[in-house]
Amino acid sequence: MTNNTTTSGSVPCMQQEAWLGGPTYLGFLDYNRLILLSVLGLPVCVVGIFTSGLSICLFCRDKTTPRTTRKFLLVTSLIDVQFLLFSMLYLQPLTFCGRGCPLNWVVVLIGVERFLVICFPVRSKVWWNGKVTNRLIAACFGLSTLVRFPLISYLALENARPEWSRVEAWLYQIHSFTDSILVTLIPLSILIICSLQIGRGLRQSDRFRREQSEQQQHWRQGTAPIDRQGEGTTSNCSVVKRVKLTRGLLIVIVTFTLFMLPMVPVSIIQIISHHFFPSSCVYYVTLHICSFVAALGSQLNSTANFFVYIVYWGKYRRMLKQLLGCQYSKHLQVLPTSVNLLADDEWRGCRRKTLGLICMTLRCCISIAQKNAPCNFLRQMACSKAHTYFISTFMY
């Protein structure tokens, strides 16, 4: 797939008209390439470079996400910036930038990590640590270099003497096979399996937490000590944070998988083309158009992650406001008059209470805000700066 974005007029029929009175096959491919990779691709690249840079800044400021997950997200954003920059400069996303392999496998590592955290919460702390994360990231980049070596050799020999034509064809077949299997099909299969298992684990976790909350309600109706209530609430809050992180990353993985699907037909065509397809115009046009769509999907993939982070996580929205210097902007003060603001003396009194009473007070505050504010964003604006910090601690 990596060199299909460059059309070639080496096939004689490419100079024929695609339809009566229409452009040639080569011109038709040039039009599609202009629309998909220039008219649509360039704005996506510009937006993606800016948003990926913001993602890097957010992950550097984030101290609550586990360090291993944060490393994966940082590496993903760095690869996105590099890929989109080369895409914008050369308009040959899959030729000049061997981005697919490292990014695909880094996202696979994110999926595997979340799978272990959800399905094996205790063992994952032993299996998955900082050293293992660094080694796996290094292995991804080493694998990407190894996978791209046949392509580099093929491009070096592309304009060589005729006696190298056999070696050229052999290198292209190796590249097509490794590109299709190691860069697309295997990572996609692992992502689908991990996504299904993570979704199943999240449903089980939700069911378990519902049962736990019912038990806590029975405790409150009985004579359970208040420190036991505070301990149970603290444990439940940590579980909610972990589940929320996993659910957000699951959205990232599913989005990545959907935008990765256009690569599947390209990979299948590459694998079977040498044995089943003759050198016909239909084959070349199909392969190149699928490659253009896959390239645009890769660009959208690199751009979409930031919007998933911002829409799903309130903490990243707050970090973005601070980063852009609009934390105290005036337009955020325009709220419905029915929103009840908590007084400062109430807040100072709540701080002196025990952990269990604080958690129960915060739940009451959140329920009041939910009745008056129609969405999560307004609910956050309904509180003062100190309350916003405290509520976000227990919600996120």
TINU-222980 format. One record per atom (N, C-alpha, C, O): x, y, z. Coordinates in steps of 0.05 Angstrom, whole numbers, plus 32768, in hexadecimal, padded with zeros to 4 digits. Layout:
XYZ...
% end
This chain:
80107FE880008000800080008011801980008008802E7FF8802A801780098039802F800E8041803E7FF5804680567FF7804380317FDE804B803F7FC6803580417FB2803A80467F9B801D803C7FBA8006803D7FA87FFC80597FA47FEC805E7F928004806B7FB67FFA80877FB3800880957F9C800080AB7F95801C80897F91802A80957F7A802180877F618029806F7F5E801380937F51800980867F39801F80847F24803280947F24801C80717F138031806C7EFF802380677EE5800E805B7EE3803080717ED08026806E7EB5803380577EA6803280567E8E803F80447EB5804E802F7EA9803B801B7E9B8044800D7E89802280197EA4800F80077E97800380157E7F7FF9802B7E81800480087E677FFC80167E4E7FDF801F7E4F7FD980357E457FCD80107E5C7FB180177E5B7FAB802F7E6D7F95803A7E6B7FBE80387E7D7FB9804F7E8E7FB580697E7E7FAB807D7E887FBE80697E647FBB80807E537FA1807F7E447F9A80927E357F91806A7E477F7780687E3A7F6280787E497F65807E7E617F4C807F7E3C7F36808D7E497F27807B7E5C7F2180647E567F2280867E747F1380767E887EF780717E7F7EEC805C7E847EEA80857E727ED080817E667ECF80937E4D7EE180A47E497EBB80907E3D7EBA809E7E237EB980BC7E287EA780C77E357ECC80CA7E1C7ECE80E77E1F7ED880F07E3A7ED881087E407EE180DD7E4B7EEB80E47E657F0980E57E677F1780E27E527F1480E97E7E7F3280EA7E817F3E80CE7E7F7F2F80BA7E7F7F5780CD7E7C7F6580B37E7C7F6580A77E987F5F80B57EAC7F6C808E7E9A7F6D80817EB47F81808F7EC67F7D80937EDE7F9880977EBA7FAC80A57ECA7FA280C07ED47FA680C87EEA7F9380CF7EC27F8880E87ECA7F7280E57EDF7F7080F57EF17F6280CF7EDC7F4D80CA7EF07F5A80C57F0C7F4F80CF7F207F7080B67F0D7F7D80B27F267F8980CC7F317F8980D17F497F9380DD7F1F7F9E80F67F287F8981087F347F8D81157F497F7081087F287F5A81187F347F53810D7F4F7F4F811D7F627F5180F37F527F4A80E87F6C7F5F80ED7F817F5A80F37F987F7880EC7F787F8E80F17F8A7F8D810E7F937F9381147FAB7F8781217F817F86813D7F887F7081427F9C7F7381517FAF7F5881367F987F41813A7FAA7F46812E7FC57F43813B7FDA7F4F81147FC67F5181067FDF7F6A810E7FEF7F68811180087F8081137FE27F9981187FF17FA081357FF27FB0813D80037F9481467FE17F9B81637FE27F8481737FEC7F86818180017F6D81727FDE7F5681837FE67F4C817B80027F46818C80137F49816180077F40815780217F57815280347F558157804C7F6D8147802A7F83813F803B7F92815580487F9A8154805F7F97816B80397FA8818180447F9B818E805C7FA8819280707F808196805B7F7481A180737F75818E808B7F79819680A27F70817480857F728161809B7F8D816080A77F90815E80C07FA2816180977FBE816180A17FC4817980B27FD0817780C77FBB819180A97FC081AA80B87FB381A880D37FBF81AE80E77F9981A180D37F8B819E80ED7F97818980FE7F9A818D81167F9F817280F27FAA815C81017FC58163810E7FCA815B81257FD6817281007FF0817A810C7FEB818C81247FF8818881397FD9819F81227FD381B181397FC781A181507FD081A581677FB38190814B7FA6818181617FB9816C816D7FB8816881857FC98160815D7FDC814C81687FF1815A81797FF98150818E7FF981738172800B818281837FFE8189819D800B818881B27FE48190819C7FD5819681B57FD3817C81C67FD5817E81DF7FCF816581B97FCE814C81C87FE8814781D77FE8813E81EE7FFF814C81CA8018814881D7801A815A81F08024815182058012817381ED8013818582048001817B821B8008817D82327FE9817182147FD6816882287FE1814F82377FDF814E824F7FED813D82287FF8812582348010812B82468014811E825A80208140823F803681488250802C8154826A803A8151827E801581618269800A816E82827FFA815A82927FF5815F82AA7FF1814582867FDF813282947FF0812182A78003811482A07FE8812182C17FF5811182D57FE480FB82E17FED80EC82F27FCB80F982D87FB980E582E47FB780CC82D37FB280B682DE7FBC80CD82B97FBC80B682A87FD480A582AF7FEA80B082B37FD2808A82B07FE9807982B58000807F82A27FFC8085828A8018807D82AC80308085829D803380748283803B807F826F802E805A828580318049826D801E8051825780258053824080058056825F7FF1805F824B7FF8807A823F7FF5807F82278002808C8251800A80A78247802180A58233802280B58220803480938238804A808F8224803F808782098048809281F5802D807482098022806B81F08013808281E18016808581C98004809181F07FF580A881E4800880BD81DA800380C981C5801E80C281E9803180D681DF803F80CD81C5804280DC81B3804780B381C5805480A981AD804180AA8195804980B0817F802780A3819A801380A48185801180C08179800F80C48161800F80D4818B800D80F08182802680F9817380238107815F803D80F1817C805680F8816E805780EC8152805E80F9813E804E80D3814F804D80C68135803980D48123803D80D7810B802280DC812F800E80EA811F8019810481148014810A80FD8027811381258033812D811B8046812781048045813580F0805881148107806B810D80F2805E810480D98065810D80C3804A80F380DB803C80E880C4802D80FF80B5802F8101809D801E810F80C4800E812480B78020813980AB801A814580968037813F80B8804A815280AC80558149809280568158807E805D8130809080678125807780508123806280558126804B8038811C806C8022811B8059801C8136804C801781388034801E814B805D801881668052802E816F80408029817D802C804781688045805D8172803580608163801B8065816F8006805B8148801B8061813880048048812E7FF5804A81267FDE8031812E8003801981237FF8801C81067FEF800F80FD7FDC802E80F87FFC803380DC7FF7803380CE8012804780C3801A801C80CD8020801C80C5803C802880AA8041803680A5805480228097802F802A807B8034804480748026804C805D802780508087801880698081800A8081808C80198094807E801F807F80A68020809680B3802C809780B0804A80AB80B68056808180A78056808080A680738077808A807B805F808480798089807A80858082805F808E8075806080AA8080805480BC805F806D80AC8052807280C68040805B80CE803D805780E68035804D80BB8020803A80C18028802580D68019802080E98040801A80D28048800480E4804B800D8101803F80018113805C80228107805F80298123804580328130803F802A8147803580438122801C804D812F8008803681337FFC8034814880058025811F7FF2800F81227FF97FFD81397FE77FF5814980137FF7813C801A7FE68152801A7FF4816D80167FE78182801F800E816E801C801C81877FFF801D81917FFA801981A87FED8020817E7FD0801F81857FC98003818E7FB87FFF81A07FD57FEF81817FD07FD3818A7FDA7FD081A77FCC7FC381B77FF17FDC81AE7FFB7FDA81C97FE87FE881DD7FE47FDE81F37FDC7FFE81D57FC8800B81E67FB07FF881EA7FA77FF682017FA77FEB81D57F917FD881D87F987FC181EA7F887FB981FA7FB07FB681E77FB87F9F81F87FBB7FA882157FB37F9982277FC67FC082197FC97FCA82357FAE7FCD82427FAA7FC582597F9B7FD982347F807FDD82407F727FC282447F637FBE82577F777FAF82327F6C7F9482357F767F87824F7F677F7B825E7F907F8A82547F9C7F7E826C7F927F8C82857F8C7F7F82997F8F7FA782847F867FB6829B7F697FAF82A27F637FAC82BA7F587FAA828E7F3C7FA482937F387F87829B7F2A7F8082AE7F457F75828C7F407F58828F7F537F4C82A57F4B7F3882B27F6A7F5882A97F7D7F4E82BD7F887F6582CD7F9F7F6C82CB7F777F7282DE7F7F7F8B82EB7F967F8882FE7FA67F9B83017F997F71830B7FAF7F6D831E7FC97F6683107FDE7F7183157FC77F5282FE7FDF7F4982F17FEA7F5D82DE80037F5E82D97FD97F6F82D37FE37F8382C07FF77F9682CD80097FA082BF7FF57F9B82E780087FAC82F580247FA082F680387FAE82F780257F8582F5803F7F7782F580497F7482D980617F7782D380377F6D82C6803F7F6782AB80477F80829C80597F80828B80397F9782A2803C7FAF829180477FC582A280397FD182B280607FCC829E806D7FE282AD807C7FF48299807A7FF18281808A800782A48098801B829380AD800F828180AF8016826A80BC7FFC828B80D17FEF827B80C57FDF826480CF7FE1824D80B07FD0826A80A37FC1825580987FD4823F809A7FCE8227808C7FEA824880817FFE82358097800982228093800A820A80AE8010822E80C4801B821D80CE8007820980D3800D81F280D07FEE821280DA7FD9820080C67FD381EA80CE7FCF81D380AD7FD481F080997FCE81DB80987FE581C780957FE081AF809A7FFE81D0809B801581BE80B3801381AB80B18017819380CA800C81B780E2800981A780DF7FF2819380E87FF4817C80D27FDC819C80CD7FC6818980BB7FCE817280BF7FC5815C80A77FDF817880967FE9816280A57FF8814D80A17FF4813580B7800A815680C78019814280DB8007813480E1800B811C80E77FF4814280F97FE1813580EA7FD0812080F57FCC810B80D27FC7812780C27FB8811480BB7FC880FC80BB7FBE80E580B47FE2810080AD7FF380EA80C47FF780D780C17FF780BE80DC7FFA80E280F47FFD80D180F97FE380C181007FE480A980F67FCD80CE80FB7FB380C180E67FAE80AB80ED7FA4809580CD7FB580B180B87FB1809D80BB7FC3808580B57FBB806E80C57FDB808980C97FEE807280E27FEA806380E77FF7804E80F47FD8806C810D7FD4805D81097FCA804181167FD4802F80F67FB7803B80F27FB0801F80E87FC7800E80F07FC97FF680D87FD9801980CF7FF0800A80E68003800480E8800E7FEE80F780088018810E801980138120800E7FFD8129801C7FEC81247FF37FFE81357FE77FE981277FE87FCE81347FED7FBA810D7FE57FCE80FE7FE67FB4810080027FA8810580057F9080FD80177FB880FE80327FAE811B80397FA5811E80487F92812F802D7FB2814A80327FAA815180257F8F8161802F7F808144800E7F89814980007F70813480067F5A81367FFA7F45812180187F60810B801C7F4D811580267F32810A801D7F1D812980377F31813380417F18814E80367F11815E80427F038154801E7F1B816D80117F16816D80047EFA815A80067EEB81837FF67EF481867FE97EDA81727FD37ED781677FC87EEB816C7FCA7EBE81577FB67EB9815D7F9B7EC7814B7F8C7ECE81777F947ECB817D7F7A7ED781747F787EF481737F637EFF816D7F8F7F0081637F8F7F1B81457F8D7F1D81397F8E7F3281387F897F06811A7F887F06810F7F717F1680FB7F747F23811D7F5A7F1581137F437F2481157F487F4281027F437F51812B7F537F4A812F7F5A7F67811A7F6F7F6F810F7F6E7F8581157F827F5D81017F967F6380E57F8A7F6880D87F907F7C80DD7F787F5680C37F6A7F5980C27F5A7F7380AE7F597F8080D87F4C7F7980D97F3C7F9180D77F4D7FAA80C87F467FBD80E57F647FAA80E37F767FC180C77F827FC480BD7F857FDB80BA7F887FAE809F7F937FAF808B7F7E7FBB807A7F857FCA808F7F657FB3807D7F507FBE80817F4D7FDC806E7F4A7FEB809A7F4E7FE580A07F4C800280937F64801080877F61802580977F7B8005808C7F938011806D7F92801280627F99802780617F897FFD80437F887FFC80397F74801180267F7A801F80477F5E8014803F7F4A802880427F548044802F7F538054805A7F5F804B805E7F688066804D7F81806D80437F83808380497F92805980387FAA805D801B7FA28063800E7FAE807480127F8E80557FF67F8680587FF27F7680717FDE7F7A808080047F64807780007F52808E80087F6080A97FF97F6180BB80217F6A80AA802C7F7480C380227F9180CA80227F9880E1801B7FA080B680137FBC80BB7FF57FBF80BC7FEB7FD180CA7FE67FAE80AF7FC97FB280AD7FB97F9C80BA7FAB7FA080CD7FBB7F8480AF7FA97F6E80B67FAD7F6480D37F9A7F6180E27FC67F5F80DB7FCB7F5680F67FC47F6B810B7FB67F64811E7FCD7F8481087FC57F98811C7FA67F9C811D7F9B7F9F81337F997F9C81067F7C7FA081057F6E7F8981147F5B7F8E81237F777F7081107F6B7F59811D7F6F7F5B813B7F5C7F56814A7F877F6381447F8C7F6581617F7B7F7B816D7F707F7881837F787F92815F7F687FA881697F4A7FA0816C7F3D7FA7817F7F407F9181587F247F88815A7F207F7681717F0D7F7981807F327F6281757F307F4F818B7F327F5E81A67F227F5981B87F467F7081A97F497F7F81C27F317F9181C77F287F9381DE7F267F9D81B27F0E7FAF81B67EF77F9F81C17EE97FA881D37EF27F8781B57EDC7F7781BE7EE07F6E81DB7ECD7F6E81EB7EF87F6681E27EFE7F5D81FD7EFC7F7482117EF27F7082287F067F8B82097F047FA3821B7EE77FAB82207EDF7FB182367ED77FAA820A7EBA7FB1820D7EAD7F9D82207E9C7FA582307EB47F84821D7EA87F6F822F7EB17F74824C7EA07F72825E7ECA7F7A82507ED47F80826B7EC77F9882777EC27F99828F7EC27FAD82677EB57FC582717E997FBF827A7E907FC9828F7E8B7FAF826B7E6F7FA882737E6F7F98828D7E5F7F9D829E7E827F8682907E847F7782A97E8B7F8A82C17E807F8782D77E9D7F9D82BB7EA47FB082D07E8C7FC182D87E887FC782F07E7D7FCA82C57E657FDA82CB7E517FCA82DC7E467FD582EF7E4D7FB182D47E3B7FA082E37E457F9C83007E357F9D83137E5F7F9883037E6A7F94831E7E687FAD832F7E627FAC83477E6C7FC583237E6A7FDE83327E4D7FE4833A7E487FEF834F7E3A7FDC83297E1E7FDF83307E177FCE83497E097FD7835B7E217FB583497E1D7FA483607E2A7FB083797E1F7FAE838F7E427FBB83757E507FC7838C7E417FDF83977E3F7FE383AF7E367FF083857E278007838E7E0E7FFF839D7E06800C83B17E017FE983957DEA7FDF83A47DF27FD683C07DE37FDB83D37E097FC983C27E137FC183DC7E197FD983EE7E137FD984067E247FEE83E27E2A800683F17E11801483FB7E10802084107DFC801383EB7DE2801E83F37DD7800F840B7DCC801B841E7DDA7FF4840B7DD27FE484227DE37FEB843B7DD87FEC84517DFC7FF184367E0D7FF9844D7E04801384597E03801684717DFD802684487DF5804184527DDB803E84627DD7804D84757DCA802C84597DB1802884687DB6801A84837DA5801C84957DCC800C84857DD37FFE849E7DE4800F84B07DE0802784B27DF6800284BE7E07801084D17E24800E84CA7E35800B84DC7E2B801084B07E47800E84A87E56802784B17E4B803D84AF7E6F802484BA7E7F803C84C27E84804E84AB7E84804684947E88806884B17E8B807B849B7EA68078848D7EA8807E84757EBB806E849C7ED4806A848F7ED38053847A7EE0805484667EC2803F847F7EBE802A846B7EB0803584537EB6802D843C7E9D804784577E90805484407EA3806484307EA3806284177EB48074843D7EC88084842F7EDC807284207EE3807984097EE4805C842C7EF7804A841E7EEA803D84067EF7803C83F17ED0803584087EC3802983F17EBF803E83DB7EC1803783C37EB9805783E27EB5806C83CE7ECF807283C07ECF807683A77EE5807383CF7EFF807983C27F06806383AF7F10806983997F03804A83B77F09803483A57EF78035838C7F01803083767EDE803B83907ECC803D83797ED4805383667ED28050834D7EDD806A83717EE6808083607EFE8078834F7EFF808083377F11806A835B7F288061834B7F20804E83357F2B804F831F7F0D803D833A7F04802A83267EF6803A830F7EFA803382F87EE6804E83177ED8805E83037EEC806C82F17EE8806E82D97F02807782FD7F16808482ED7F23807182D97F27807882C17F2A805982E27F37804682D17F24803D82BA7F2C803A82A37F0B803982C17EF7803182AC7EF3804782987EF0804282807EF1806082A27EED807782907F05807A827D7F01807F82657F1D807682877F35807782767F34806182607F39806682497F2D804982697F2C803382567F16803782417F1A8031822A7EFF8042824A7EE9804682377EF1805C82227EEB8059820B7EFF8070822B7F08808582187F1C807A82047F1B808081ED7F2F806A820E7F43805E81FC7F36804A81EA7F3F804681D37F21803D81F37F12802B81E17F06803A81CA7F06803081B37EFC805281CF7EF1806381B97F08806981A57F048069818D7F20807081B07F378075819E7F3D805D818D7F42806081757F3E804581997F44802D818B7F30802781757F378020815F7F16802A817C7F01802481697F02803881527EFF8031813A7F07805281587F0A806681437F21805F81317F1F806181187F388058813D7F4F8051812D7F498039811B7F52803881047F3B802581267F35800D81167F23801480FF7F27800980E97F0F802581037EFD802C80ED7F0B803B80D77F07803580BF7F1D804E80DE7F2C805C80C97F41804A80BC7F4B805180A77F47803480C97F5B802280BE7F4F800E80AA7F5E8001809B7F35800C80AA7F287FF880997F2D7FFC807B7F2F7FE8806D7F2F801580707F35801780547F50800A804B7F54800580347F618005805E7F7B7FF880577F777FDA80517F887FCE80457F617FCF805B7F5D7FB280577F5B7FAA803A7F697F9880317F497FB780297F497FAF800D7F637FB37FFF7F6A7FA47FED7F727FC980067F8C7FCD7FFA7F9F7FB680017FAE7FAC7FF07F9E7FAD801A7FB07F9780237FA97F7D80147FBA7F6E800C7F8F7F7880127F867F5F80047F8E7F607FE77F987F4C7FDC7F8A7F777FDA7F927F797FBD7FB07F767FBB7FBA7F697FA87FC07F817FCD7FDD7F7E7FCC7FE67F617FCE7FF87F587FC07FD97F527FE07FE17F377FE57FDC7F257FCD7FED7F157FC57FC47F287FC07FBC7F167FAB7FC17F217F8F7FBC7F137F7C7FCB7F3A7F8D7FCD7F467F727FE17F377F617FDC7F347F497FF77F2F7F6C800C7F237F5B80047F097F4F800D7F027F397FF27EFA7F5C7FEA7EE07F537FD07EDF7F447FCB7ECE7F337FBE7EF27F4A7FA37EF07F407F9B7F077F2D7F8B7F037F1B7FA77F1E7F307F9F7F357F207FB47F3A7F0A7FCC7F3B7F0F7FAB7F3C7EF17FBE7F457EDC7FC37F637EDE7FB67F717EED7FD67F6C7ECF7FDD7F897ECF7FC87F987EBE7FCD7F9F7EA77FB17F9C7ECA7F9B7FA97EBC7F957FC47EC87F9D7FCA7EDF7F867FD47EB97F7F7FEF7EC37F6C7FED7EDB7F6E7FFD7EEE7F5A7FDA7EDB7F477FD77EF17F567FD17F0B7F507FDD7F207F6A7FC07F097F7A7FBA7F217F897FD37F2B7F887FD87F437F967FE17F197FA67FF87F227F94800F7F2D7F9A801B7F417F7D80147F1F7F6B80297F297F6080227F447F5F80337F567F5780097F477F4B80007F617F6080027F777F5A800C7F8D7F787FF97F717F8D7FFA7F867F9480167F8E7F97801C7FA67F9780287F7B7F9F80437F817F8980537F8F7F8E80627FA27F7080507F867F5A805E7F937F5780547FB07F5380657FC27F58803A7FB47F5780307FD07F6E803B7FE07F6B80407FF87F86803E7FD47F9D80497FE27F9880667FEA7FA0806F80007F8B80757FD87F8680917FDE7F7280937FF67F7680A380087F5D80837FF57F4A8083800B7F57807A80257F528086803A7F69806680247F77805D803C7F89807380477F8C8076805F7F96808280347FA78098803D7F9780AE804B7FA080B880607F8080B580407F6F80C9804D7F6580BE80687F6380CD807B7F5E80A480697F56809980837F6C809A80987F67809F80AF7F858096808F7F9C809880A27F9F80B480AC7FA480B980C47F9B80C8809B7F9D80E480A37F8680EB80B77F8B80F880CB7F6E80E280B17F5880E680C37F5C80D880DE7F5580E380F37F6980C180DD7F6F80B280F57F8180C281077F7D80C381207F9680CE80FC7FA980DE810B7F9C80F781167FA68102812A7F878101810A7F7A811A81127F64811581277F5F812681377F5780FE81257F3F80F981367F4580F581537F3480FA81647F5D80EB815A7F6280E481767F5F80FB81897F5380F8819E7F68811381817F66812A81927F49813081997F43813781B07F38812F81867F1C8135818A7F0E8121819D7EFC812781AC7F178108819B7F0D80F381AE7F1680FA81CA7F0580F981DD7F2F810281CE7F38810981E87F29812181F47F208120820B7F24813681E37F18814E81ED7EFA814A81F37EF0815382077EEC813B81E17ECF813781E57ECA812581FD7EB78129820B7EDB811082007ED580FC82157EDF810482307ED1810082447EF6811082327F038115824C7F00813282547F09814482467EF38137826B7EF1815282757F0B815D827E7F108175827C7F1D814C82887F37815682927F478162827B7F568175827F7F45815682637F548161824C7F47817B82427F55818D82387F2D817E82457F208197823E7F2A81AD82517F3081C482487F2D81A7826B7F3781BB827E7F5481C282787F5C81D982797F6481AD82727F8081B2826B7F8381C382527F9481D482507F7181BE823E7F7281CD82257F6B81EA822B7F7781FC821F7F5781EF823C7F50820B82437F68821982507F6F823082497F76820B82627F8D8217826F7FA4821B825B7FB28230825C7FA7820882497FBD820A82357FB8822182227FCB822F821A7F9F8225821A7F99823B82077F93825582157F8D826982087F95825682307F92826F823E7F76827982407F72829182437F628267823F7F46827082407F37826382577F1F825F82557F46825D826C7F39825182837F24826382907F0F825A829A7F29827D828F7F188290829C7F0982A282877F0282B9828D7F05829782707EF882A7825B7EDC82AF82637ECE82A082727ED382C6825A7EBA82D182647EA282C282597E8D82C182677EA482B682417E8C82A982367E85829082467E6E828782437E97828582557E90826E82657E7F8275827D7E748264828B7E7D829082847E6D8298829A7E4F829B82947E3F82A082A67E488298827A7E2C829B82727E1F828082787E22826D82687E10827E828E7E03826682967DE6826A829B7DDD8281829F7DD68255829B7DB9825882A27DB7826282BF7DC7825B82D07DA3827382C37D9F827F82DE7D97826A82F37D9A826F830B7D8D825382EA7D84823F82FD7D9B822E83097D96821E831B7DB4823282FF7DCA822383097DD2822D83257DD6824583297DD3821B83387DD9822283547DF7822183587E03820C83547E03823783617E20823883677E24823283847E15823C83957E388222838B7E3E821B83A67E4D823283B47E5F823E83A87E47823883CC7E53824E83DB7E6F824683E57E75822E83E87E80825A83E97E9B825583F27E9C8249840E7EAD823884147E8A825384207E8A8249843B7E82822B843C7E8D821C844C7E6F8223842A7E69820784287E8181F684207E8681E1842A7E908202840C7EA781F384037EBC81F084197EC881DB841C7EC1820584287ED48204843E7ECB81F084537EDC81E2845F7EB181EE84577EA781DA846A7EAA81BE84617EB081AC84707EA581BA84477EA8819F843B7EC48195843D7EC9817D84407ED881A6843A7EF4819E843A7EFB819184557F0E818184567EEE8199846B7EF5818F84857EE88175848C7EEC816A84A27ED7816B847B7EC8815384817ED9813A84797EEE813D846C7ED0812484817EDE810B847B7EDA8104845E7EC9811084507EE980F084547EE880E984387ECD80DF842F7EC480E584197EC080D084407EA680C584397E9180DB84377E8180DB84247E9180EF84497E7E810484487E84811684307E71812184247E9D811A84297EA4812B84127E99811E83F87E8E812C83E77E9D810483F67E9380F683DE7E7580F883DC7E6A80FC83C67E6780F483F27E4A80F683F27E41811383EB7E2D811683DC7E4F812783F67E48814383EF7E4C814983D27E3B815683C57E62813E83C77E67814383AA7E52813583997E4A814183847E49811E83A17E34811183917E1B812183917E0D8123837D7E14812E83A87DFD813F83A97E00815783977DED815F83897E19816383977E1E817A83867E1B817383697E10818283597E25815C83617E24815383457E07814E833D7DFF815583277DF78142834F7DDB813D83487DCC815783457DBA815983347DD2816B83557DC5818583527DCC819283387DBB819D832A7DE6819183317DEF819C83177DE3818E83007DDD819A82EB7DDF817383027DD3816482EC7DB6816D82E77DAD816C82D07DA8817482FC7D8C817D82F87D8A819882EB7D77819D82DC7D9E81A982F07D9D81C482E57DAC81C882CC7DA581D982BC7DC181B882C77DD181BB82AF7DCD81A4829D7DCE818D82A67DC781A882837DBF819382717DD6818182687DD0816C825D7DEF8189826C7E04817882627E1C817982757E1C818A82877E30816882707E47816682817E57818082817E62818882957E58818E826A7E6781A782687E5C81BD827A7E6A81CA82897E4181C082797E3481D3828A7E3681CB82A87E3881DC82B97E3681B182AD7E3881A882C87E5381B082D47E5581B782EC7E6881AF82C47E8281B882CD7E8281D682D27E8F81DF82E57E7581E682C17E76820382C37E64820C82DB7E67822282E47E5381FB82E57E41820282FA7E4E820583157E42820E83287E6881FE83187E7681FE83317E8C821283317E96821A831B7E95821B83487EAC822D834A7EC5821E83437EC58206833E7EDC822C83427EF58220833A7EFD8209834D7F0581F483437EFA820D83677F0181F8837A7EEF81E083777EF881CA83787ED581E583747EC281CF83717EC781C083577EC581A783577ECD81CE83427ED281C183297EEA81AE832B7EE9819783217EFF81B6833A7F1681A5833E7F0E818C834D7F16817683467EFE819083637EF7817A83747EE5816683667EE8814E83687ED0817183587EBE815F834A7ECC815083347EC7813883307EDD815D83257EEC814F83107EFD8139831B7F018125830D7F08813D83337F188128833F7F09810E83437F1480F8833E7EEF8110834B7EE080F8834F7ED180EE83377ECA80D783357ECC810083237EBE80F8830B7ED180EC82F77EC980DA82E87EEA80F682F57EFC80ED82E07F1480DE82EB7F2580D682DB
% end
